[in-house]
Amino acid sequence: MTISPEQRELDGLRDLDPQAIGAVYDRYYRDVYCYVRYRLGDENAAEDISSDVFVRLLEASQRGRGPQTNLKSWLLGTASHILTDHIRRSYRCPTESLSENALDPLALPVDELERRERDRSLQDAMKQLTPEQQHVLALRFGEGYSLEETAAILKKNVNAVKSLQFRALASLQRGIGEVSP
Amino acid sequence: MSERLFDALETCLQALEQGETIDAALARFPALAADLRPILETSLHARTLGGLPLPEGIQHRGRARLLQRAAEMREAKHAPRRSWLVQFRPLAVALMLVVFFLSGTGLVRASTTSLPGDNLYPVKRTWEDVRLLFTFEKVQRVNLEMEYETERLGEIGELLAEGRIEPISFSGYVTAQTDSQWTVSGIPVAITAQTVLSGEPVTVGTAVTVYGMTTLAGSVEAHSINTVPAGTPIPTPKPEDENEPDDDEGGESLQETEPRASSDNEANDSGQDSQSGEKSKVEGVIQSISGDIWIINGQSVDVNGAEIVGAPAPGATVTIEGYVDANGVFVATKVILGNSGGSGSDDNSDSLDGDSNDDKNDDSDNLDDSNNDSDSGGDDLPDHDD
């Protein structure tokens, strides 16, 4: 019986094999980080949350509750849960991100300023969506998953995902209209 | 209507992904164009947030943190067993109490004769584990482990005799080997193409643990066989000739009598009154040697200061003179390797083993001779049980 590469990776995680852990991390870090950054728009928080996702993967593997087959799907699902908790906490204790505000706007070219302003509007509108709507947009437009792949990750049927993405985009559009000056 | 809208949106999104313009995509659905256009524009906007490059150094920082965390988890995983014991001590005490109350109803006692596959067998094994858990003295623990391993062999013998098919595992020494059948501590073990052998190469004399199933053919079909690490207490295999009925009246054969400290040792001619310290002469087979402590037929013997005649080695027959000290340890004063020191006519000759259910008037529980003639009475050996 042959063991699939993914199964070998999962076995390595369970055994806390540094080589296997490093390989899994290198393969999926970018996807996880970009997913979190897409939803949050905050690089510092995205870095922390992405690290958390991989630590949870190790812990879950040790308890025998880690992914059985689709590792990437498990990672993105876990990232979504952690993000939801993070957003809930940040509502209770709001903090100001320094990364954007610390820059002097006058030192930036006009195009860059406009792009940043547009992104900020989009991020603000994104925060008004439900976690599930954010999840579907991050998977489809941040990660570039097809409709079928997104449905598999969300564990929904394709028609439900079509409806969800329509409502998510419609809400986002309304949100941009509201937050734009 | 809405379903058509959702489908149309998906078709347009795929067209945009292929590089089409919004107008070209909407040309397929002129009736829905007004509704879809702002949503498609938003989707293009949403797509710009993805695909940004990773900030420099971020991946390396995260990798180092993760591997550090993995190292901590590995360390915690291999933390000393004591912390585990401390952590679960309340649970163990609770379990002990439960078993104590259960034993009050005779459940544990009733389970002592159970075999693998019986309803009460888990009770028997749990009770063994509890006893081991609360045996902290090293020598006693080794004796207990040896007693349980011997019990496993007896259970399998009974299962085979009854023709029952049950999953079992046991440890013992390989005493004979062919391609398809081994003998492990007297138990015939069938080796099949599916048998998984792991660990060191196995030869006659190697200690192994066998996992398998008893069969109607009177043997154990091995599923896997592992070699056993050195120092693990394992019952010594019986010499072939000792499987024959024993009509020797002497005390040279291995007997299931135990040289326990006792004051009612009528055959003892030492004349000592103390409960411990009575002199006796015993025979057995050396199972393991660990410094001055030898394991002989499951019993620990302290040979420190003893006169040793011959070269000691595991598997050798030995005759020992000595006494049981106040701690219950058999202390040897003279050790004679081989049978030279044994004498069938020696009333004071005894044999070492780990059986505590001995009856001084009944030698039928001689494990080495299940067909023992009860009339032999040859070993009217002292029963030191008090």
HADDOCK unambig.tbl for C-alpha pairs under 7 A between the chains (distance, minus, plus):
assign (segid A and resid 16 and name CA) (segid B and resid 70 and name CA) 6.23 0.50 0.50
assign (segid A and resid 16 and name CA) (segid B and resid 74 and name CA) 6.66 0.50 0.50
assign (segid A and resid 18 and name CA) (segid B and resid 67 and name CA) 6.59 0.50 0.50
assign (segid A and resid 22 and name CA) (segid B and resid 63 and name CA) 6.97 0.50 0.50
assign (segid A and resid 25 and name CA) (segid B and resid 63 and name CA) 6.90 0.50 0.50
assign (segid A and resid 38 and name CA) (segid B and resid 49 and name CA) 6.17 0.50 0.50
assign (segid A and resid 38 and name CA) (segid B and resid 50 and name CA) 6.22 0.50 0.50
assign (segid A and resid 51 and name CA) (segid B and resid 62 and name CA) 5.80 0.50 0.50
assign (segid A and resid 55 and name CA) (segid B and resid 66 and name CA) 6.37 0.50 0.50
assign (segid A and resid 141 and name CA) (segid B and resid 46 and name CA) 6.41 0.50 0.50
assign (segid A and resid 141 and name CA) (segid B and resid 47 and name CA) 4.83 0.50 0.50
assign (segid A and resid 141 and name CA) (segid B and resid 50 and name CA) 6.45 0.50 0.50
assign (segid A and resid 142 and name CA) (segid B and resid 47 and name CA) 6.34 0.50 0.50
assign (segid A and resid 142 and name CA) (segid B and resid 49 and name CA) 6.69 0.50 0.50
assign (segid A and resid 142 and name CA) (segid B and resid 50 and name CA) 4.12 0.50 0.50
assign (segid A and resid 142 and name CA) (segid B and resid 51 and name CA) 6.71 0.50 0.50
assign (segid A and resid 143 and name CA) (segid B and resid 50 and name CA) 6.91 0.50 0.50
assign (segid A and resid 162 and name CA) (segid B and resid 6 and name CA) 5.56 0.50 0.50
assign (segid A and resid 162 and name CA) (segid B and resid 7 and name CA) 6.94 0.50 0.50
assign (segid A and resid 162 and name CA) (segid B and resid 10 and name CA) 6.79 0.50 0.50
assign (segid A and resid 163 and name CA) (segid B and resid 6 and name CA) 5.76 0.50 0.50
assign (segid A and resid 166 and name CA) (segid B and resid 6 and name CA) 6.23 0.50 0.50
assign (segid A and resid 169 and name CA) (segid B and resid 39 and name CA) 5.92 0.50 0.50
assign (segid A and resid 169 and name CA) (segid B and resid 42 and name CA) 6.55 0.50 0.50
assign (segid A and resid 169 and name CA) (segid B and resid 43 and name CA) 6.57 0.50 0.50
assign (segid A and resid 170 and name CA) (segid B and resid 39 and name CA) 5.93 0.50 0.50
assign (segid A and resid 173 and name CA) (segid B and resid 39 and name CA) 6.61 0.50 0.50
assign (segid A and resid 173 and name CA) (segid B and resid 42 and name CA) 5.76 0.50 0.50
